[in-house]
Amino acid sequence: MKLRDLIVVFGVILIVLMLIIPLPPILLSILIIINISLALIVLLVTMNMNEPLQFSIFPSLLLLLTLFRLGLNVSTTRSILGKADAGKVIETFGEFVVGGNVIVGLVVFLILIIIQFIVITKGAERVSEVAARFTLDAMPGKQMSIDADLNAGLIDETEARMRRGKIEQEADFYGAMDGASKFVKGDAIASIIIVTINLIFGMIIGMAQLGMGLADASHQFTLLSVGDGLVSQIPALLISTATGVVVTRAASDGNLGQDITRQLTAYPVMLFVAGGGYPPFRVYTNWFSSCFTDRHDSFYWRLPPCQIQF
């Protein structure tokens, strides 16, 4: 087996171990940083692909990342309830967000849950369902079009085989994305339940077993619970956004950044109008087009004889 194959195998074994073996706080902090970094990498990759099939492994990767995040939740819950400590990363997140006010921390956590669950996840789930349905409905027509081109001699057998394979890959991909979007939805629900468990049972254990007062137990376990929820929801929010980008991405010659820049600046006079510069002036369309030129996917200013007539 190659090294890259072993990395995936060891990653799956690590997920299983996190569900069984208690991990030290310093190792939890390292794994949390890795989790956030992986989510950011996935989001950046989805923003730089030209078509969804370039990231066809995304549904399976989404499942593995969700399991990794849930395994971290189990390990951090075990550490919070057993030791009242879950590492410096969770403690820092909790202190930074809570800032001495427990209610503020809980409100911020709930807002992140609402953004992920209601806004992004719901939309991505619906788009996945529609895309999978339309892709399957369009398969017979695409197959007939390929057969017609092959019979007319416009393409050869190799090209026809490649096109049929791409159609099958699209159907499999969007069908898998329809199911994979449910992982993100379930992860958001699990995060709410886990934070609630950490809060309630943490205060009970703190007062009954660790000898804390009600105020100390409430502050300590609320800080850890909110910190745990944040370090879990931030990568979950990034993955949800990546899911939405993948299922809403149409095939293009450029990545997301290039398409946004090119299409938003396709009508430069509208940018001038939105900036409030149009009403006082009579602006010629060719003036702004000559001043703002698109060349080699990079936008720059040049200085022609620009004319403005008052």
N, C-alpha and C positions, 0 to 999 in steps of 0.2 A: 504494500500500500504506500501511496505517496504521502508526503508530509501534510498537504492540505486535506487529504482524507482523514488522517489521524487527528487533525485539529477539530474537525466536526465530530468525530467519535468521542474524543475527550470532552468536548463541550456537552454532549448529551449525557455522558457519564457524570459530569459535574452537576448537571441539573438534578439527576437522580440522587446524588450524594447530598445536595442541599436540602432535599426533602426529608432526609433520614438523619444525617450527622449534624450536630451543632457546630457552627463555625465561629471562630474567634472574631471579635469586633473589627480588628484591623483587616482581616480577609474580607469581611462584609463590606467595608469601605472601598476596598479595591474593586470588588465585583460590582458595586453600585456605580462607580466611575466608569467601568467597562460597559455597563448596561446603557448609561447615558450616551457614551461615545458611539456605541453600535447604533443606537436609534438615530443619532445625528448623521452618521455615515449613510444609513439607509435613506433618510430624507434627502440628503445631497445627491445621492445616486439617482433617485427618482426625478429630481429636478433637472438632471443633466442627460437623461436618456431621450432619444428621438421618438421612440414608440414603445408601447408597453411590453412587447415581446422581447425587447432587449433586456428586460429584467424579469424573465419568465419564472425565475426561482422565487419570486416574491411571496406567493401564497405559502409555500413550505417554510420559507424564512420567517414569515409572520408567525406561524405556529411555534417555531423554535424560540423566537424572541419572547413570545407570550409565556411559554413554559419557563423560560429563564427568569422572567420578571416575577412570575408567581412563585417560583422556587426561592427567589430572593425575599419575597414577602413572607413565606413560611419561615425562613431562617431569621429574618429580622424580628418577626413576631415571637419566635422562641427566645431570642436574645432579650427582647424588651420585657417580656413577662417573666423570664427566669432570672435576669441579672439587672434589670432596669438600666441597661446600657446596650446600644446598638452601633457603636462606632462614632467617630468624629464627624463623618459626612452627614449622617442623619441628625446628629445633635446640632451641627452648624446650620443645616437647613431649617430645623425647628426654631432655633434662636433667632435666625435672620428674619424669618417670616413672622413668627409670633411677636418678637420684639417686646416682650413683657406683657402682651395682651393676648390671652388665650382665644378670645372670641374672634379677633382679627385673623388668627391663624386658621381657625376652623372655617371662617367665611371664605378665605382665599382658596382653601382646599376644595370647598363645595363649588366655588366658581369654576375652578379647573375641571371638576367632574362634569358640571353642566355643559361647559364648552365642548369637552370631548364627547360626552354621551349623546347630548341632544343635537348639537350643531354638526359636528364633523362626522361622528360615527353613523348617525341616522342618515345623513346625506350620502355618505359613501356606500352604506348598505343598499340604499334604494338604487343608486346608480349602478352598482354591481348587478343587482337583479335585472334591471332593464337591459344592461349591456349583454349579459348572458343570454337573455331571451331573444334579443334582436340578432345576436351573432348566430344562434342556432337557427333562427328563422331564415336568415340570409344564406345559409350554407348551400341549399339546393340551387339557388340562382347563381351563386358564384361557381359552383361545380359545372353547371351547364354552360356558363360563359367560358370557362377554361376548355371544356370539350369543344365548343364552337370555334375558339381560336385555334385549337389543335387540328381540327378537321379542315379549317381554312388554310392551314399551313403558316399561320402567323407566328406560331411558337413550335418548338420541337418537343419531344417526349420528356427530355430532361427538365425543360422549363415548366412543362405542365405538372410534372411530379413535384417540383419545388413549390409551385403555387398551391397545389392540393395540400402539401404538408404544412404550409403556412396557415391555410384555412383551418386545418385540424388543430394546429397549435393555438390559434385564436380562440376556437371553441373550448378547448381544454382550459386555457388560461382564464377566460372570463367565467367559466363554470366553477373553477377552483376559487377565484376571487369572490364569487357569490357566497361560498361557504366560509372562506377565510375572514370575511368581514364580521362574521358572527363571533370570532375569537376576540376581536377588539371590543365588541359590545359586552361580552361576558367578562372581560378583564376589567372594564369600568365598574360593573356591578360588584365584582369580587373585591375591588379596592375599597369601596364604601363599607362592605361587610367587615373587611380586615381592620380598617381604622376604627370602626365601632367596637369590635372585639378588643382591640388594644386599649381603647379608652376605658371601657367598663371593667374588664377583668384586670387591667393594669392597676386601677385604683383599688380594686378589691384585694389583689395580691399585695400591693404596697402597704395597705393598712393592716391586713391580717397576718402577713408573713414577714414583711420587711420592717415593721414597726414605724411606719411613717404616719404623720397626721393627715387629715383630709386635705388640707391646703397644699402640703408638700407633695402628696401623692397625685393630686389633681394637676399641679403644675408640671411635675416631672413626667408623668405618663402622657399628658396632653402634648407637651413639647416633643416627646419621642414619637407619639402617634402621628402628629401633624408632619413632622420631619420625614417619617417613613412614608406617609401618603404622598408627600411632595416628590421625593426621590423616585417614587413609583409612577406618579402621574405625569411628570415632565417627559420621560421617555415614551410613556404610553400616548401622550398627546402628539409627540413627534411622529410616532408610528402611525397614528390615526391620520395625521396630515399627509404622510407619505402614501397611505392607502387611498385617500381622496385624490391625490395627484395622479396615481397610477390609473385608477378607474375612470378619471375624467380626461386623461391625456389622449389626444388624437395623434395619429401618425403624422410626422412632420420632418422637414429636412434639417431642422435645428432643434436645440434643446429648449427648455421652458423659458429661460432668460432671454435667449435670442428671439423667440417668437413673441414674447410680451413686448420687448423693445421695438421690434419691427412693426408689429400690428398697432400698437398704441401711437406710434409716430407716423403711421401711414397717412394721416390727415393732419398735417402740421398746422393748418389754419385753425382747426378745432382746438389745438393746444393753446393757440394765441387767444382764442375766444374765452376758453376756460380760465386763462390767466387774467382776464379783465381788460385786455388791451385792444379788443376789437371795436367796442362802441365809439370811442372818440376818434377813430381813424378809419380811413378807407384804405384797406390793405389789399394789395394785389396777391393772388394766390402764388404766382410764379416767383414773387419776391421771397416769401418764406421758404419755398421749396429750393430756391437757389442758395439760401443762406444755411440751410440745414440739410446736409447731404448724407445719404447712406452709401457707404462704399466698403465692401469686404466685411459686412456685418459690424462695422464700427462707425459710430456717429461722431462727427466733428464739425466745427464751424469753419467756414471759409469767408473771405471778404470780397464778394463781388460788388458791383455797384447796386446795392440794395436801395429800392425806391419806396418811399412812403409819401403818400399825398394826403395832406390835411384837408 
